[in-house]
């Protein structure tokens, strides 16, 4: 029996030349709706409780591999020459990057109903291919995709283990976060892949702005609290999130 629902038309050229059209298509395909927005906004306090632990876990993971660690000294994961300094979790450049990851994760907890939210996620993708920064940063896509998946895995496990959230709220929050991270992944990938490159022959002029700014306006919150050392790696039996077998949501 034929479906009674009409087939939606998607203009391919719009997907590669119009960011809003691309976002609307992804929202439609993923069924990203007001229910997801509500889940993210009402669940923001639970996500924010995880952020200090996630920041430390992510950078511990990135420093486990020379190919990802080298980006903190060479600003590129494709560099294969000698590296003079091997950073650790207390290196100045790592503490600086932790601050921005913390601010970025806080941004994921803000209002996804605004186009600015998605514009900034697109800018995050742009900044990792050496554009829009005074000091270019080049991170190959394989590492970006893996890092996003790792963040999603940590968040999912923590949310599902929350001792007081009802299963309906856990499910809604995990689904909504998964959709946002999926779209961020696409906005990372679009700056690396060549799909649709034939549709634009013009030279694009990218505005160089301070990190955490969009169209001249600060959109990332640095946070009022200093970084703490909650958690290290949840991947060994001896280490849990965020601290010695204590639930990250305890006391919230």
N, C-alpha and C positions, 0 to 999 in steps of 0.2 A: 504494500500500500504506500503510495507516494506521500511524502511529508506535506502537511498543510502549511508549514512555516516557509515563507519565501526565502530564497537564497540571497544573502547579503552580497552586494557588490563592493569590492575593495579595489581602489585605484592604485595599481602598483607604484606608479611614479610618486604618489603622495607618501608612501611608506619610506621613501628614501630622500624626499625633499621637504617634508613637513613633519616636524617632530610631534605636533599635537595629533595629527592624523595617525601617526605610528602608535602613539600612546593609546588613543581611542580604540584602535584595532586590537591591541594587546589586551586592553581592558575587556573588550567584548569577547575575545577568544577565551580568556581566562575566567570569564564571568566575575570580573572584579566589580563589585557593586557597593551600594551604601552600607550593606551588611558588613563588608570587609572594612570599610572606613570606620564604622562604629566600633568594630572589634579592635582595630589598631588604636583608636583614640582612647577607648575605655581601658584597654590593656597596656597603655603606654607605661604606667607606673611599674608594672611587672617586668617589662622589658628593660626599663631604666635601672632596675635593681640588679640586672645581670651585667650591665655594661662594664663596670670596672673589672669583673672577672673575665669577660670575653676579650677585652683589650689585651690583658696579660696573656691569656691563652693563645690568641692569634699571633702575637709577636714571639712568643716562645716557639710556636710552630714554624713561623717564617725564618727564625734563626737556626732551625735544625738543618736547613739545606743551604749549601753554599750558593746555589743559583738564585735563590730568593734573597738571601742575606746580602749578596753583592750589590743589590739595588740601593742599599743604604750607604754604600761608599762610592759607587760608580754612577748611580742614578739610572742604571740599565741592567736588565736581566740577560741581555744578549752579550754583554762584555765577557771576554774570556781571558783577559790579560791578568797580570799579577795584581793582587789587592794588598795594599800596605797595612790596612787595619781591619781586624775582624771585630765587628761590633757585638756587644752583649746587651742584655736587657736594661742595663743602667747607662748605656752610652748616651751622650747628649742627643744624637740624631734619633735614637730609638725613643727616648722620652718625648722628643718633639713630635715624632710620628704617632705615638700613643695618644697624645693630646688631640690630634686631628681625627684619629679613628674614633675616639670617644665622642667627639663632636659629630662625626658622621653618623654614628649609631644613634645618637640622640635625634638627628635629623630624620632618621627612619621612623622615629616615634612621633613625628609631627603630623600635620594635616595633609594627607595624600589627596585631598579633594581639590587642591590648588595646582595649577599648571606649573607654578614655580617649583613645587616639590619635585616634579618629574624633570624639569629643566636642569635642576641641580644634579640629579642623578645622571643625566646625560653629560653634564659638564665633568663629572667624576670620570666617566669613560674617556672623554676628550683629554683630560689632564694626564692620563696614563699612557698616551701615545706621543707625548712631547709637545703638545699644543696648549696654549693659554696659560703658560707659566713662564716666569722670568728665568727660572732654571729648569730646563726641560727634564721630564721624567719619562723613561721608556720601560714599561713592564709588559712582557709578552702575555698574550691572552690566556695561555694555559694556566699561568699562576693566578691570574685574576679570577678565573672561573673556579679554580680549586679553592681559593681563599673564601669566595662567597659561599660555596657549598659547605665549607668547614664551619663558617659562622652560622649558617642555617642549621647545621647538625647540632651545634652546641646549644643554640636557642631552642630548638625543638625538644631536645632531651630535657632541658631545664624547665620548660613550660609544662611538658607532660608529667613531670615529677612534682609539680607544685602540690603541696599537701591540702590546700583549701579551695583552690579553683574548681568549679564544677566542670565536668567533662565537656559540656556543651561550649563553655567559654574557652577551655583549652583548645578544643577542635577549631573553633572560629578564629582564634588568635594564630594558631599554627598555620591554618589555611591562608589567612590574610597575609601574614609575613612571607609565606612561601611565594605568593603571587608578586609581592613587592620585590623580593630578591630575584625572582625569575625575570621581571622587567628590568631590574638593574643589570642582570647578567646580559640581557639583550642589548642594553645601552652601552655596556662594555664591548660586547662583540661587534657592534655596528661600526666602531672606530677602527677595528682590526681587519674585518673581512672586506672583500671587494664587491659583494653583492650590491647592485644598484649604482656602482661607481660610474657607469656609462651615462647615467641620467643627469649628471651635473658636470659640466666642463669648466665652470667658472672657478677662479681662484678665491677661496674663502678667506676672509680677513678675521682672524681670531683675536679677540680682545684679551690682552694679558692683564690678569687681575690677581690680587692677593688671594691666597688659598682661603677658602671659606666664604668667598664673595661671589655674588651673581648680579650682573648688570650694575656694578658699583655699590651694591648694598650687601651688608654682612648677613649671611643666612645661616651660618653655623654658630652655635652657642658653645663657647669654650668650656662652660661648666664652672660652677662655683667651688667644687670640691677638688682637692688635689688627687692625683692618681694614687691609689693604694695598691697593695700587693696581694689582693685577694686572688688566690688560685695561681696555678702555674699551668700544668697540663692535665687534662682529664683523661689522657690516653693511657696512663700507667695505672696499675692496681693501687699504687700507694698514693696517688694524687686524685683529688676530686674537685668539683666545682661548687663553690669557689674556694673553700678552705676546709681541710681535714674532715671530710665526710659531713659537712654542714650544708644543708640545703640553701641555695642562694636566695631563696625567698623567706628564710626564717627571720622573724622579727618585722616583716612588712605588714 
